[in-house]
Amino acid sequence: MKKIEFFLHNINNDDLLRLNKVVKSIFLTTGTEVALFEQAFSKYLGIKQTVGVTSCTAALHLSLLALGIGNGDEVITTPMSFCATANAILHAGAKPVFVDVEEDTGNMNAELIEAAITEKTKAILPVHLYGQMCDMEKIHEIASRYNLKIVEDAAHSIEASRAGLKPGQISDAACFSFYATKNITSGEGGAISTNNINLAEGLRILRLHGIDKSAADRYTEKYRHWDMPILGWKYNMDNIQASLLLGQLRRIDKLWEKRNQLWEYYETLLKTIKEIELLKTLPGLKHARHLFTILVPAKRRDQILWSLQKNNIGVAVNYRPIHLLKYYRKSYGFKEGDFPVAEEIGKRTISLPLYPKLKKSQILYIVNVLKKIFAKNKRY
């Protein structure tokens, strides 16, 4: 079997034509294409404003800064995520405070949030893991009661909804990723979506050094002098990235439909392997179907990973819990047993290929390889 890549992007010829048009133009940085993408993305989410940036990490960082979160503050989040989630809190000058996750979904356990709140707590940063939204109604209720901000890490969940709500609709901001393996991608890239127009205006200044006029403002119209009212960062999305994203955004629901069909095919086939467990998709919500993960026996997880790779199957681990990474252990004294549910998932999880170009025959091959791996283990 030819190698089954862990991920293949969905950029097509129409996207390349738009990219080529931008590359042949004079203006490559933040300009018309970025504005068009921001408008289209806001419309898709049903949100007033979107601000394009260079990554979801940048989006999280800027959102926290713009909401006034900084030195001495605490932000409640989950250990079951990519390290960028907690890193962004540190970059803002605040401290991440972890709460454990739900056993059946891997998402932040909203029932544990209130006990983690202190006088230093200023925000909650939930992560919609693998594409399934957290209980935003519960989180919003807690945040309202304690006057806390909410910044959603929605890197996995552009297409998701829960209880009729999409990311960003009842929070201060939702942050998205267009990294190379995401459902729509520009290689790198991110966005912040918000219903707070004043916040969006502040974010646009923060994403470009803190200056009050973009290059497009300065060079495509009558020249106007700029000023720098605040200290900002270099986080602006460019027209090249936006040109690749616009077409994918138009196709996003069709791409989701294909992934959903493949997801269901995986679930049907994997029922025959009793050693494998799956996290649940809760009823009454739309899962973005970003990462398809399986849970295997912890003691054999790495051997299973390597066996899949030997059989030309791309795999990943999403994720080792953040609190057990060396920096966080050393800096904050975290240890095994602090967040046992997240740790159990982290020890057992394997992410399998999932993308619209994946074929059912390839999924069948992956599942048959898994069957052989477990059958071989039984013989010894």
N, C-alpha and C positions, 0 to 999 in steps of 0.2 A: 504493500500500500504506500503510495506517495505520501509524503508528510502532510498531515492535517494541521495547518497552522492554528495557533491559539486564536488569532483574530485576523480578519481581512476587512479593510475599509470598504465603504460604499460610494466612493467618489467615481462619477461616471464622466462620459465625454462632454455632456452639457456643462458640468462643473468645471471641467478643464478649459472649455471655451470661454466661460466667464472669467476664469483665472487668467487666461491668455490675454483677454481684453484689458484686464487690470494691469498686468505686467507690461503691456505695450503702451499704457497710458503714462502720464507724467507723475501722477499722484499715487504713491504706494502705501503711505501711512494712513492714519485715521482720517477717513473722509466719507464720501457718499456711500460706498459699499457697506461700511460699518453702520452708518445711520439706517440704511435699508434693512440690514440684518437686525439691528436693535428693534426697529419697528415691527418687523415680521415675528420676531421671537416674543415680544410683548403681546402681540395679538394671539399667538398660539397659546400662551399661558393664561390669557385673560387678565393681564397685569398692565398697569399704566406705563411703567418705564423699565427699560433694560439698558445697562451700561456694559459695553464690551471691554474685556480686559485680556491679559496674556495667559491666564490660567485660573483654575478654581482656587488654587492657593492664594493667588493675588486677590481674587474676589472675596475670599473669607477674611483675609488680612485687612483689605480696605473697608469692608463692611463694618468690622469691629472698630476700626479707627474712626470711621465716620459717625458711628453711634456713641462715640465718647468713651470707649472701653480702653483702658491702658494700665499703667503701673499700679500695682496693689489690688487690682480687680481679679475676680474669679469668674470663670466661664464653665458651666456644667456641660459635659459632652460624653461621648462614648469611647471606650477603649477599642471597640471592634470597628476599625476604619483604617484607611491609609494614614501614615504618620502626618501627612500634610494638614489634616484636620486639627490636631493638637498643636502642630508647629505654628500654624497661623495665629493661634491664641498667644503663644510665646512671643512671636514677632510683634504682636500688638502691645507687648509688655505685661500681659495678664498671665494668670495661672490656670491651666486646665484642671478641672476637677471631674474625675471620671465617675460614672455610675454604671452598673452592670446592665446586661442586655436581656432581652426576652429569649427564652430557650427555643421557642418555636420559629422565630423570625430572625434573630440576631440583631434586631433593632434596639435602640435605647429603651430601657424599661421605664416608662413614664411614671410608674408607681413608686420608683425609687428617687425621683428628682427632688421632691420636697424635703426629704431627710438630708440632702446634700447642700441645701441652701444655707448660706451664712450671711452675716452683715456685709461681707465683701462681694457676694455674688451679684453680678451685673447682667448676665445673659445666659441663655441656654442655646447650645449649638447641637441640634439633632442631626443625625446622618441617616438618609434613606437608603439603607444597605441593600445592595444588589439590584435595586430598582423598586423596592416596596416601601411606601411611605410609613413613617412613624405615626403614632397617634397624635396628630397635630391639634386636635380639639382639646385633648387633655393637657398637652403641653402649653397651648395658648391660655387655657384656664388658669394654670399654675402661674404662668408668666404675668398675666393680668393681675392676679391676686398679690404678687410680690413686686410688681412694677419692674419686671425684667424685660430685657430685649430678647428677641429671637432671631437668630441667623441660621438658616437651613443649609446644610451641606447636601445639595441636590445633584451632586456629580453623576450619580447613577440613575437619575429619575426624571428626565425631561418629560417623558410621556405619562408619568404616573399620576394617579389621583386616588383620593380616599375620602369617603363620605362626601363626595361631590366637590372636594377641594383639591386644587393643584398646588405644587410647591410655590411658596411666596404669597399666597392669597390671604393668609391670616398671620403672617410673620412680618418682621421689619424688612427682611431681605432673604432671598434665596440665591444660592451660588451654584453655578454650573460649570462643567468641564467639557472641553472639546479636544481632550488629549487623544493620542493616536489610537487607543483602543475603545473610545467611547462610541455611543450609538450614532452620533453625527460628529465628524471630526475635521479639524484643520491642522492636525499634527500636534499643535499646542493651541491654547486659547481657552477663554472662559468668559463668564458673564454674571452680572448681578441683576436680578429682577426685583422690583419693589413697587408698591403702590404709593410710596412717599415721594412726591415730586421734588421736595426740597432736599431729601437725602440723595436722590439721583443727581441733582445738580452739584451737590458737594462731592459725590463720587467721581463725577467727570473731571472736576478740578484735581482731586487727589490722584487720579490715575495718570496724570501728566505733570508731574513735578510740583503741583500746586499752583500752576500758572492759570490765568483766567481766560486765555484764548488758545485754541488749538492751532496747529499748522494750517489746517484748512481755513480757519478764520483769518489767519494772517496773510496767506498767500493766494487764495482764490478770490478774494474780494479786495477792496481798497485797504491798503495796509493800515493796521491799527496797532498801536503799541500795547504790549501786554505787561501785566504785573504779576507778582507772586504773593497772594494774600496769606497763603499757608504753606507749610512744608509738605510736599507730596512725594509720589513715587513714580517710576517709569513703568507703568502697567497697561498702557493703552493697546487695544486690539488694532490691527492694521487692515487695510483694504484687501490684502492678499488672503488673510485668514477668512475674512467675511465673505469673499467671493466664493470660497469653497463651501462655506456653510449654508449659503442661501438656498441652493438647489436641494441639498440634503434635507433642509428643514421642510421644504415643500413635499418631500417624499417620506417624511418621518413616520407617518401613520402606516403607510404601506410596508415600510421596513420593519416596523413593530409587528405587523400582522404575520410576516414571514417568520420572525424570531419566535413569536408566540406559538406558531404551528410546530416549530422545531422543539421548543420547550416541552410542549405536550407530548411529542413523540419520544423525547428523552424519558419523561416521567412514565410513560406506558411501558417502555422496554426495561427500565430499571426496577420495576416492581418485581421482576424475577430474581433479583439479587438481594437476598435478605440481609446481607451484611452492610448494605448501603442505606443510609437514611437521607431524606431531603428536608430542608427547611420548608415551612408551610407558606403558601400564598393565602392570606386571610380572605374570607368572603367579603363581597361588597366593595372591592377596590380594584383598580387597574395597576398591575405590576408592570414596570417599564421593561422587564425582561432584559436587564443589562448583563448580569453575570449568572451563569448556571453553575451552582456549586453542589457538591455532594459531600456527605459526611461519612467517613470510613473509620475503622478502628484506629485509635490514636497511635498505638504501638507499631502499626504497619503503614501509616500514612506515607512516610517518605519512600519506603520501598515500592508502594503502589505508584507514587509519582514517577519514580525512576523507571518503573516497568512500562508505564504509559509512554514515557519519552523514548524508551528503547523500541517501542512499536510505532514510532513516528507520529505521536500524538502530542500536540502542544498543550501544556497545562500551566496553571499558576496557583498560587496560594493567596487567597484574599479573606482574611489577613492574619498575620501574627499580631496579637493584641499590642497596642501602642505602649501600654504601661510596662511591658516586659522587654522592650527594646533597650539596648545598653544605655543610651543617653538618659532615658526616663528612669531607669533603675538607679543610675548613678546620681542623677540630679534630685530625685524625689523619694528615693528609698522604696520604690515599688518592688513587690516580690510575688512569686507564685502564690495563688490562693486569695489575692486581693479581690479579683473579679472572676470568680470561678466559671460562670456561664460563658463569658467571652473567651476565657482560656480554653474551655472544652471545645468550643467551635474552632478556635485557632489551631488546636492540636489535630483536629479531624478533617478540616475542610480542604477540598481540592476543587478548583474551577476548571470546567471542561470547555472546549470550544463552543461558541454560540454566536452566530452572525448570519445575515441573510444569504450569503453565498455558500454556506455550509449545506451539504446534501444529506438527505435521509440515509443514503447508503453509507456515508461517512459516520453518521451517528450509530448506525447498526454495527459498523466495524468497531467503534469505540466501546460500545456496550459488550460486544463479544470478547474484546480484549480484557475488559474488566471481569467478565465471567471466567475467563481462563486464569486470570491472576488469582481469583479467589478459589477456584477449583484446585490450582496448584498448591496453594497454601494449605488446603485441607489434607493433601496427600502427605504432608510432612509433619 
